């Protein structure tokens, strides 16, 4: 779905995809839980930096 969202690529820098060995239940594998936690922290931090800026698209 992500790859079909915007064919011209304008939204590409606003999208990301992360995968885990344990799939969507990353809490079952401790290594994936740690990785997912770090990914969520990174997402929140990056999102918070631009909180007062308007979106181009």
Predicted model as a PDB file, atoms N, CA, C, CB and O in Angstrom, pLDDT in the B-factor column:
MODEL        1                                                                  
ATOM      1  N   UNK A   1       0.806  -1.181   0.000  1.00 66.00           N  
ATOM      2  CA  UNK A   1       0.000   0.000   0.000  1.00 66.00           C  
ATOM      3  C   UNK A   1       0.858   1.256   0.000  1.00 66.00           C  
ATOM      4  CB  UNK A   1      -0.922  -0.009   1.180  1.00 66.00           C  
ATOM      5  O   UNK A   1       0.562   2.204  -0.728  1.00 66.00           O  
ATOM      6  N   UNK A   2       1.902   1.279   0.794  1.00 64.00           N  
ATOM      7  CA  UNK A   2       2.755   2.467   0.883  1.00 64.00           C  
ATOM      8  C   UNK A   2       3.304   2.848  -0.489  1.00 64.00           C  
ATOM      9  CB  UNK A   2       3.912   2.225   1.865  1.00 64.00           C  
ATOM     10  O   UNK A   2       3.319   4.024  -0.852  1.00 64.00           O  
ATOM     11  N   UNK A   3       3.751   1.854  -1.245  1.00 64.00           N  
ATOM     12  CA  UNK A   3       4.365   2.118  -2.530  1.00 64.00           C  
ATOM     13  C   UNK A   3       3.360   2.597  -3.567  1.00 64.00           C  
ATOM     14  CB  UNK A   3       5.059   0.885  -3.024  1.00 64.00           C  
ATOM     15  O   UNK A   3       3.766   3.123  -4.604  1.00 64.00           O  
ATOM     16  N   UNK A   4       2.090   2.438  -3.330  1.00 69.00           N  
ATOM     17  CA  UNK A   4       1.070   2.862  -4.278  1.00 69.00           C  
ATOM     18  C   UNK A   4       0.428   4.194  -3.906  1.00 69.00           C  
ATOM     19  CB  UNK A   4       0.011   1.806  -4.385  1.00 69.00           C  
ATOM     20  O   UNK A   4      -0.393   4.707  -4.667  1.00 69.00           O  
ATOM     21  N   UNK A   5       0.771   4.753  -2.782  1.00 69.00           N  
ATOM     22  CA  UNK A   5       0.120   5.970  -2.307  1.00 69.00           C  
ATOM     23  C   UNK A   5       0.313   7.173  -3.215  1.00 69.00           C  
ATOM     24  CB  UNK A   5       0.622   6.303  -0.952  1.00 69.00           C  
ATOM     25  O   UNK A   5      -0.644   7.881  -3.531  1.00 69.00           O  
ATOM     26  N   UNK A   6       1.545   7.403  -3.631  1.00 66.00           N  
ATOM     27  CA  UNK A   6       1.822   8.621  -4.372  1.00 66.00           C  
ATOM     28  C   UNK A   6       2.866   8.322  -5.443  1.00 66.00           C  
ATOM     29  CB  UNK A   6       2.304   9.752  -3.424  1.00 66.00           C  
ATOM     30  O   UNK A   6       4.058   8.234  -5.152  1.00 66.00           O  
ATOM     31  N   UNK A   7       2.421   8.172  -6.650  1.00 62.00           N  
ATOM     32  CA  UNK A   7       3.322   7.775  -7.741  1.00 62.00           C  
ATOM     33  C   UNK A   7       4.377   8.822  -8.062  1.00 62.00           C  
ATOM     34  CB  UNK A   7       2.523   7.487  -8.981  1.00 62.00           C  
ATOM     35  O   UNK A   7       5.460   8.465  -8.525  1.00 62.00           O  
ATOM     36  N   UNK A   8       4.098  10.104  -7.832  1.00 69.00           N  
ATOM     37  CA  UNK A   8       5.076  11.140  -8.180  1.00 69.00           C  
ATOM     38  C   UNK A   8       6.144  11.330  -7.102  1.00 69.00           C  
ATOM     39  CB  UNK A   8       4.364  12.456  -8.424  1.00 69.00           C  
ATOM     40  O   UNK A   8       7.099  12.076  -7.319  1.00 69.00           O  
ATOM     41  N   UNK A   9       6.009  10.685  -5.963  1.00 69.00           N  
ATOM     42  CA  UNK A   9       7.050  10.693  -4.931  1.00 69.00           C  
ATOM     43  C   UNK A   9       7.031  11.878  -3.981  1.00 69.00           C  
ATOM     44  CB  UNK A   9       8.359  10.645  -5.576  1.00 69.00           C  
ATOM     45  O   UNK A   9       7.938  11.996  -3.157  1.00 69.00           O  
ATOM     46  N   UNK A  10       6.052  12.752  -4.055  1.00 72.00           N  
ATOM     47  CA  UNK A  10       6.015  13.932  -3.188  1.00 72.00           C  
ATOM     48  C   UNK A  10       5.943  13.572  -1.704  1.00 72.00           C  
ATOM     49  CB  UNK A  10       4.830  14.801  -3.555  1.00 72.00           C  
ATOM     50  O   UNK A  10       6.478  14.294  -0.863  1.00 72.00           O  
ATOM     51  N   UNK A  11       5.291  12.472  -1.385  1.00 72.00           N  
ATOM     52  CA  UNK A  11       5.127  12.094   0.017  1.00 72.00           C  
ATOM     53  C   UNK A  11       6.200  11.128   0.515  1.00 72.00           C  
ATOM     54  CB  UNK A  11       3.774  11.476   0.214  1.00 72.00           C  
ATOM     55  O   UNK A  11       6.187  10.734   1.682  1.00 72.00           O  
ATOM     56  N   UNK A  12       7.116  10.750  -0.351  1.00 71.00           N  
ATOM     57  CA  UNK A  12       8.094   9.713  -0.025  1.00 71.00           C  
ATOM     58  C   UNK A  12       8.881  10.026   1.248  1.00 71.00           C  
ATOM     59  CB  UNK A  12       9.053   9.530  -1.182  1.00 71.00           C  
ATOM     60  O   UNK A  12       9.102   9.131   2.064  1.00 71.00           O  
ATOM     61  N   UNK A  13       9.304  11.268   1.433  1.00 71.00           N  
ATOM     62  CA  UNK A  13      10.102  11.604   2.612  1.00 71.00           C  
ATOM     63  C   UNK A  13       9.273  11.619   3.896  1.00 71.00           C  
ATOM     64  CB  UNK A  13      10.762  12.952   2.418  1.00 71.00           C  
ATOM     65  O   UNK A  13       9.833  11.663   4.991  1.00 71.00           O  
ATOM     66  N   UNK A  14       7.961  11.583   3.773  1.00 74.00           N  
ATOM     67  CA  UNK A  14       7.094  11.585   4.955  1.00 74.00           C  
ATOM     68  C   UNK A  14       6.655  10.187   5.365  1.00 74.00           C  
ATOM     69  CB  UNK A  14       5.875  12.438   4.698  1.00 74.00           C  
ATOM     70  O   UNK A  14       5.971  10.033   6.376  1.00 74.00           O  
ATOM     71  N   UNK A  15       7.031   9.168   4.602  1.00 76.00           N  
ATOM     72  CA  UNK A  15       6.621   7.796   4.876  1.00 76.00           C  
ATOM     73  C   UNK A  15       7.816   6.944   5.262  1.00 76.00           C  
ATOM     74  CB  UNK A  15       5.915   7.195   3.664  1.00 76.00           C  
ATOM     75  O   UNK A  15       8.935   7.176   4.805  1.00 76.00           O  
ATOM     76  N   UNK A  16       7.569   5.974   6.094  1.00 78.00           N  
ATOM     77  CA  UNK A  16       8.621   5.008   6.420  1.00 78.00           C  
ATOM     78  C   UNK A  16       7.969   3.659   6.713  1.00 78.00           C  
ATOM     79  CB  UNK A  16       9.479   5.493   7.640  1.00 78.00           C  
ATOM     80  O   UNK A  16       6.780   3.570   7.019  1.00 78.00           O  
ATOM     81  N   UNK A  17       8.774   2.629   6.612  1.00 81.00           N  
ATOM     82  CA  UNK A  17       8.293   1.281   6.846  1.00 81.00           C  
ATOM     83  C   UNK A  17       9.327   0.545   7.674  1.00 81.00           C  
ATOM     84  CB  UNK A  17       8.011   0.540   5.513  1.00 81.00           C  
ATOM     85  O   UNK A  17      10.512   0.565   7.339  1.00 81.00           O  
ATOM     86  N   UNK A  18       8.913  -0.092   8.728  1.00 87.00           N  
ATOM     87  CA  UNK A  18       9.798  -0.884   9.579  1.00 87.00           C  
ATOM     88  C   UNK A  18       9.243  -2.295   9.673  1.00 87.00           C  
ATOM     89  CB  UNK A  18       9.945  -0.249  10.996  1.00 87.00           C  
ATOM     90  O   UNK A  18       8.032  -2.491   9.777  1.00 87.00           O  
ATOM     91  N   UNK A  19      10.132  -3.268   9.635  1.00 89.00           N  
ATOM     92  CA  UNK A  19       9.726  -4.661   9.756  1.00 89.00           C  
ATOM     93  C   UNK A  19      10.451  -5.321  10.916  1.00 89.00           C  
ATOM     94  CB  UNK A  19      10.000  -5.421   8.453  1.00 89.00           C  
ATOM     95  O   UNK A  19      11.551  -4.913  11.287  1.00 89.00           O  
ATOM     96  N   UNK A  20       9.832  -6.335  11.481  1.00 91.00           N  
ATOM     97  CA  UNK A  20      10.398  -7.039  12.632  1.00 91.00           C  
ATOM     98  C   UNK A  20      10.319  -8.538  12.383  1.00 91.00           C  
ATOM     99  CB  UNK A  20       9.655  -6.656  13.947  1.00 91.00           C  
ATOM    100  O   UNK A  20       9.370  -9.022  11.765  1.00 91.00           O  
ATOM    101  N   UNK A  21      11.317  -9.271  12.866  1.00 91.00           N  
ATOM    102  CA  UNK A  21      11.356 -10.718  12.654  1.00 91.00           C  
ATOM    103  C   UNK A  21      10.106 -11.406  13.204  1.00 91.00           C  
ATOM    104  CB  UNK A  21      12.601 -11.310  13.307  1.00 91.00           C  
ATOM    105  O   UNK A  21       9.664 -12.416  12.657  1.00 91.00           O  
ATOM    106  N   UNK A  22       9.542 -10.870  14.268  1.00 90.00           N  
ATOM    107  CA  UNK A  22       8.364 -11.483  14.874  1.00 90.00           C  
ATOM    108  C   UNK A  22       7.054 -10.982  14.250  1.00 90.00           C  
ATOM    109  CB  UNK A  22       8.357 -11.211  16.368  1.00 90.00           C  
ATOM    110  O   UNK A  22       5.972 -11.327  14.726  1.00 90.00           O  
ATOM    111  N   UNK A  23       7.147 -10.176  13.194  1.00 87.00           N  
ATOM    112  CA  UNK A  23       5.944  -9.697  12.516  1.00 87.00           C  
ATOM    113  C   UNK A  23       5.249  -8.592  13.291  1.00 87.00           C  
ATOM    114  CB  UNK A  23       4.983 -10.840  12.291  1.00 87.00           C  
ATOM    115  O   UNK A  23       5.903  -7.777  13.941  1.00 87.00           O  
ATOM    116  N   UNK A  24       3.922  -8.564  13.224  1.00 85.00           N  
ATOM    117  CA  UNK A  24       3.168  -7.490  13.862  1.00 85.00           C  
ATOM    118  C   UNK A  24       3.074  -7.651  15.385  1.00 85.00           C  
ATOM    119  CB  UNK A  24       1.779  -7.427  13.273  1.00 85.00           C  
ATOM    120  O   UNK A  24       2.646  -6.728  16.078  1.00 85.00           O  
ATOM    121  N   UNK A  25       3.472  -8.819  15.907  1.00 88.00           N  
ATOM    122  CA  UNK A  25       3.454  -9.019  17.362  1.00 88.00           C  
ATOM    123  C   UNK A  25       4.881  -8.936  17.894  1.00 88.00           C  
ATOM    124  CB  UNK A  25       2.804 -10.393  17.736  1.00 88.00           C  
ATOM    125  O   UNK A  25       5.419  -9.908  18.426  1.00 88.00           O  
ATOM    126  N   UNK A  26       5.489  -7.745  17.739  1.00 84.00           N  
ATOM    127  CA  UNK A  26       6.887  -7.571  18.091  1.00 84.00           C  
ATOM    128  C   UNK A  26       7.170  -7.707  19.577  1.00 84.00           C  
ATOM    129  CB  UNK A  26       7.350  -6.246  17.628  1.00 84.00           C  
ATOM    130  O   UNK A  26       8.329  -7.814  19.979  1.00 84.00           O  
ATOM    131  N   UNK A  27       6.134  -7.705  20.390  1.00 85.00           N  
ATOM    132  CA  UNK A  27       6.312  -7.855  21.837  1.00 85.00           C  
ATOM    133  C   UNK A  27       6.650  -9.296  22.229  1.00 85.00           C  
ATOM    134  CB  UNK A  27       5.049  -7.406  22.567  1.00 85.00           C  
ATOM    135  O   UNK A  27       7.025  -9.538  23.376  1.00 85.00           O  
ATOM    136  N   UNK A  28       6.528 -10.253  21.313  1.00 90.00           N  
ATOM    137  CA  UNK A  28       6.826 -11.648  21.626  1.00 90.00           C  
ATOM    138  C   UNK A  28       8.327 -11.947  21.635  1.00 90.00           C  
ATOM    139  CB  UNK A  28       6.137 -12.552  20.630  1.00 90.00           C  
ATOM    140  O   UNK A  28       8.768 -12.905  22.270  1.00 90.00           O  
ATOM    141  N   UNK A  29       9.089 -11.146  20.948  1.00 92.00           N  
ATOM    142  CA  UNK A  29      10.530 -11.344  20.840  1.00 92.00           C  
ATOM    143  C   UNK A  29      11.230 -10.126  21.428  1.00 92.00           C  
ATOM    144  CB  UNK A  29      10.961 -11.577  19.356  1.00 92.00           C  
ATOM    145  O   UNK A  29      11.057  -9.015  20.927  1.00 92.00           O  
ATOM    146  N   UNK A  30      12.012 -10.315  22.478  1.00 94.00           N  
ATOM    147  CA  UNK A  30      12.593  -9.196  23.205  1.00 94.00           C  
ATOM    148  C   UNK A  30      13.418  -8.272  22.302  1.00 94.00           C  
ATOM    149  CB  UNK A  30      13.458  -9.714  24.332  1.00 94.00           C  
ATOM    150  O   UNK A  30      13.357  -7.052  22.448  1.00 94.00           O  
ATOM    151  N   UNK A  31      14.183  -8.842  21.375  1.00 95.00           N  
ATOM    152  CA  UNK A  31      14.994  -8.018  20.468  1.00 95.00           C  
ATOM    153  C   UNK A  31      14.115  -7.106  19.621  1.00 95.00           C  
ATOM    154  CB  UNK A  31      15.853  -8.909  19.556  1.00 95.00           C  
ATOM    155  O   UNK A  31      14.453  -5.943  19.397  1.00 95.00           O  
ATOM    156  N   UNK A  32      12.991  -7.633  19.154  1.00 94.00           N  
ATOM    157  CA  UNK A  32      12.074  -6.827  18.347  1.00 94.00           C  
ATOM    158  C   UNK A  32      11.343  -5.790  19.190  1.00 94.00           C  
ATOM    159  CB  UNK A  32      11.064  -7.725  17.645  1.00 94.00           C  
ATOM    160  O   UNK A  32      11.066  -4.690  18.713  1.00 94.00           O  
ATOM    161  N   UNK A  33      11.032  -6.124  20.422  1.00 94.00           N  
ATOM    162  CA  UNK A  33      10.388  -5.159  21.317  1.00 94.00           C  
ATOM    163  C   UNK A  33      11.304  -3.965  21.557  1.00 94.00           C  
ATOM    164  CB  UNK A  33      10.015  -5.824  22.657  1.00 94.00           C  
ATOM    165  O   UNK A  33      10.850  -2.820  21.547  1.00 94.00           O  
ATOM    166  N   UNK A  34      12.578  -4.225  21.773  1.00 95.00           N  
ATOM    167  CA  UNK A  34      13.554  -3.146  21.965  1.00 95.00           C  
ATOM    168  C   UNK A  34      13.662  -2.301  20.701  1.00 95.00           C  
ATOM    169  CB  UNK A  34      14.940  -3.720  22.344  1.00 95.00           C  
ATOM    170  O   UNK A  34      13.665  -1.072  20.770  1.00 95.00           O  
ATOM    171  N   UNK A  35      13.750  -2.956  19.550  1.00 94.00           N  
ATOM    172  CA  UNK A  35      13.844  -2.244  18.274  1.00 94.00           C  
ATOM    173  C   UNK A  35      12.588  -1.408  18.016  1.00 94.00           C  
ATOM    174  CB  UNK A  35      14.062  -3.240  17.122  1.00 94.00           C  
ATOM    175  O   UNK A  35      12.685  -0.256  17.594  1.00 94.00           O  
ATOM    176  N   UNK A  36      11.426  -1.977  18.265  1.00 93.00           N  
ATOM    177  CA  UNK A  36      10.170  -1.253  18.054  1.00 93.00           C  
ATOM    178  C   UNK A  36      10.073  -0.039  18.983  1.00 93.00           C  
ATOM    179  CB  UNK A  36       8.969  -2.189  18.279  1.00 93.00           C  
ATOM    180  O   UNK A  36       9.631   1.032  18.565  1.00 93.00           O  
ATOM    181  N   UNK A  37      10.479  -0.205  20.220  1.00 94.00           N  
ATOM    182  CA  UNK A  37      10.467   0.906  21.177  1.00 94.00           C  
ATOM    183  C   UNK A  37      11.362   2.035  20.688  1.00 94.00           C  
ATOM    184  CB  UNK A  37      10.923   0.431  22.573  1.00 94.00           C  
ATOM    185  O   UNK A  37      10.976   3.203  20.732  1.00 94.00           O  
ATOM    186  N   UNK A  38      12.559   1.688  20.222  1.00 95.00           N  
ATOM    187  CA  UNK A  38      13.470   2.702  19.681  1.00 95.00           C  
ATOM    188  C   UNK A  38      12.883   3.368  18.437  1.00 95.00           C  
ATOM    189  CB  UNK A  38      14.830   2.071  19.346  1.00 95.00           C  
ATOM    190  O   UNK A  38      13.001   4.582  18.267  1.00 95.00           O  
ATOM    191  N   UNK A  39      12.253   2.582  17.573  1.00 94.00           N  
ATOM    192  CA  UNK A  39      11.638   3.140  16.367  1.00 94.00           C  
ATOM    193  C   UNK A  39      10.505   4.105  16.712  1.00 94.00           C  
ATOM    194  CB  UNK A  39      11.110   2.015  15.473  1.00 94.00           C  
ATOM    195  O   UNK A  39      10.364   5.149  16.075  1.00 94.00           O  
ATOM    196  N   UNK A  40       9.712   3.767  17.702  1.00 93.00           N  
ATOM    197  CA  UNK A  40       8.604   4.644  18.125  1.00 93.00           C  
ATOM    198  C   UNK A  40       9.147   5.930  18.729  1.00 93.00           C  
ATOM    199  CB  UNK A  40       7.690   3.924  19.146  1.00 93.00           C  
ATOM    200  O   UNK A  40       8.626   7.012  18.457  1.00 93.00           O  
ATOM    201  N   UNK A  41      10.193   5.821  19.549  1.00 94.00           N  
ATOM    202  CA  UNK A  41      10.814   7.025  20.125  1.00 94.00           C  
ATOM    203  C   UNK A  41      11.350   7.936  19.021  1.00 94.00           C  
ATOM    204  CB  UNK A  41      11.957   6.637  21.096  1.00 94.00           C  
ATOM    205  O   UNK A  41      11.166   9.152  19.069  1.00 94.00           O  
ATOM    206  N   UNK A  42      12.010   7.345  18.034  1.00 92.00           N  
ATOM    207  CA  UNK A  42      12.543   8.120  16.913  1.00 92.00           C  
ATOM    208  C   UNK A  42      11.416   8.801  16.147  1.00 92.00           C  
ATOM    209  CB  UNK A  42      13.355   7.217  15.970  1.00 92.00           C  
ATOM    210  O   UNK A  42      11.527   9.973  15.788  1.00 92.00           O  
ATOM    211  N   UNK A  43      10.335   8.072  15.895  1.00 88.00           N  
ATOM    212  CA  UNK A  43       9.182   8.632  15.193  1.00 88.00           C  
ATOM    213  C   UNK A  43       8.610   9.837  15.945  1.00 88.00           C  
ATOM    214  CB  UNK A  43       8.097   7.557  15.010  1.00 88.00           C  
ATOM    215  O   UNK A  43       8.332  10.873  15.341  1.00 88.00           O  
ATOM    216  N   UNK A  44       8.436   9.702  17.250  1.00 88.00           N  
ATOM    217  CA  UNK A  44       7.875  10.796  18.054  1.00 88.00           C  
ATOM    218  C   UNK A  44       8.807  11.993  18.050  1.00 88.00           C  
ATOM    219  CB  UNK A  44       7.616  10.335  19.498  1.00 88.00           C  
ATOM    220  O   UNK A  44       8.355  13.130  17.915  1.00 88.00           O  
ATOM    221  N   UNK A  45      10.102  11.750  18.197  1.00 88.00           N  
ATOM    222  CA  UNK A  45      11.074  12.841  18.200  1.00 88.00           C  
ATOM    223  C   UNK A  45      11.064  13.581  16.871  1.00 88.00           C  
ATOM    224  CB  UNK A  45      12.477  12.309  18.495  1.00 88.00           C  
ATOM    225  O   UNK A  45      11.006  14.810  16.850  1.00 88.00           O  
ATOM    226  N   UNK A  46      11.121  12.855  15.769  1.00 84.00           N  
ATOM    227  CA  UNK A  46      11.113  13.495  14.449  1.00 84.00           C  
ATOM    228  C   UNK A  46       9.805  14.235  14.197  1.00 84.00           C  
ATOM    229  CB  UNK A  46      11.341  12.453  13.351  1.00 84.00           C  
ATOM    230  O   UNK A  46       9.806  15.301  13.581  1.00 84.00           O  
ATOM    231  N   UNK A  47       8.706  13.690  14.659  1.00 80.00           N  
ATOM    232  CA  UNK A  47       7.401  14.326  14.472  1.00 80.00           C  
ATOM    233  C   UNK A  47       7.285  15.593  15.296  1.00 80.00           C  
ATOM    234  CB  UNK A  47       6.279  13.363  14.841  1.00 80.00           C  
ATOM    235  O   UNK A  47       6.665  16.563  14.860  1.00 80.00           O  
ATOM    236  N   UNK A  48       7.870  15.594  16.471  1.00 78.00           N  
ATOM    237  CA  UNK A  48       7.783  16.736  17.374  1.00 78.00           C  
ATOM    238  C   UNK A  48       8.624  17.911  16.903  1.00 78.00           C  
ATOM    239  CB  UNK A  48       8.212  16.332  18.760  1.00 78.00           C  
ATOM    240  O   UNK A  48       8.294  19.060  17.195  1.00 78.00           O  
ATOM    241  N   UNK A  49       9.702  17.644  16.179  1.00 72.00           N  
ATOM    242  CA  UNK A  49      10.582  18.706  15.698  1.00 72.00           C  
ATOM    243  C   UNK A  49       9.831  19.658  14.772  1.00 72.00           C  
ATOM    244  CB  UNK A  49      11.794  18.109  14.972  1.00 72.00           C  
ATOM    245  O   UNK A  49      10.044  20.869  14.826  1.00 72.00           O  
ATOM    246  N   UNK A  50       8.967  19.129  13.937  1.00 63.00           N  
ATOM    247  CA  UNK A  50       8.254  19.924  12.940  1.00 63.00           C  
ATOM    248  C   UNK A  50       6.828  20.252  13.346  1.00 63.00           C  
ATOM    249  CB  UNK A  50       8.242  19.201  11.628  1.00 63.00           C  
ATOM    250  O   UNK A  50       5.987  20.510  12.485  1.00 63.00           O  
ATOM    251  N   UNK A  51       6.545  20.247  14.620  1.00 63.00           N  
ATOM    252  CA  UNK A  51       5.157  20.401  15.073  1.00 63.00           C  
ATOM    253  C   UNK A  51       4.566  21.769  14.716  1.00 63.00           C  
ATOM    254  CB  UNK A  51       5.082  20.193  16.577  1.00 63.00           C  
ATOM    255  O   UNK A  51       3.354  21.873  14.525  1.00 63.00           O  
ATOM    256  N   UNK A  52       5.377  22.805  14.621  1.00 63.00           N  
ATOM    257  CA  UNK A  52       4.857  24.142  14.316  1.00 63.00           C  
ATOM    258  C   UNK A  52       4.961  24.504  12.846  1.00 63.00           C  
ATOM    259  CB  UNK A  52       5.587  25.170  15.129  1.00 63.00           C  
ATOM    260  O   UNK A  52       4.583  25.606  12.449  1.00 63.00           O  
ATOM    261  N   UNK A  53       5.470  23.589  12.036  1.00 65.00           N  
ATOM    262  CA  UNK A  53       5.576  23.847  10.600  1.00 65.00           C  
ATOM    263  C   UNK A  53       4.356  23.270   9.893  1.00 65.00           C  
ATOM    264  CB  UNK A  53       6.886  23.240  10.018  1.00 65.00           C  
ATOM    265  O   UNK A  53       3.830  22.224  10.275  1.00 65.00           O  
ATOM    266  N   UNK A  54       3.927  23.961   8.875  1.00 62.00           N  
ATOM    267  CA  UNK A  54       2.822  23.458   8.060  1.00 62.00           C  
ATOM    268  C   UNK A  54       3.305  22.378   7.115  1.00 62.00           C  
ATOM    269  CB  UNK A  54       2.169  24.593   7.272  1.00 62.00           C  
ATOM    270  O   UNK A  54       4.497  22.282   6.823  1.00 62.00           O  
ATOM    271  N   UNK A  55       2.404  21.591   6.654  1.00 59.00           N  
ATOM    272  CA  UNK A  55       2.726  20.521   5.719  1.00 59.00           C  
ATOM    273  C   UNK A  55       2.643  21.039   4.288  1.00 59.00           C  
ATOM    274  CB  UNK A  55       1.779  19.320   5.915  1.00 59.00           C  
ATOM    275  O   UNK A  55       1.740  21.805   3.954  1.00 59.00           O  
ATOM    276  N   UNK A  56       3.585  20.623   3.443  1.00 60.00           N  
ATOM    277  CA  UNK A  56       3.561  21.011   2.035  1.00 60.00           C  
ATOM    278  C   UNK A  56       2.471  20.258   1.283  1.00 60.00           C  
ATOM    279  CB  UNK A  56       4.925  20.756   1.385  1.00 60.00           C  
ATOM    280  O   UNK A  56       1.848  20.811   0.377  1.00 60.00           O  
ATOM    281  N   UNK A  57       2.240  19.017   1.648  1.00 53.00           N  
ATOM    282  CA  UNK A  57       1.304  18.170   0.914  1.00 53.00           C  
ATOM    283  C   UNK A  57       0.268  17.600   1.842  1.00 53.00           C  
ATOM    284  CB  UNK A  57       2.035  17.047   0.195  1.00 53.00           C  
ATOM    285  O   UNK A  57      -0.611  16.857   1.405  1.00 53.00           O  
TER     286      UNK A  57                                                      
ENDMDL                                                                          
END                                                                             
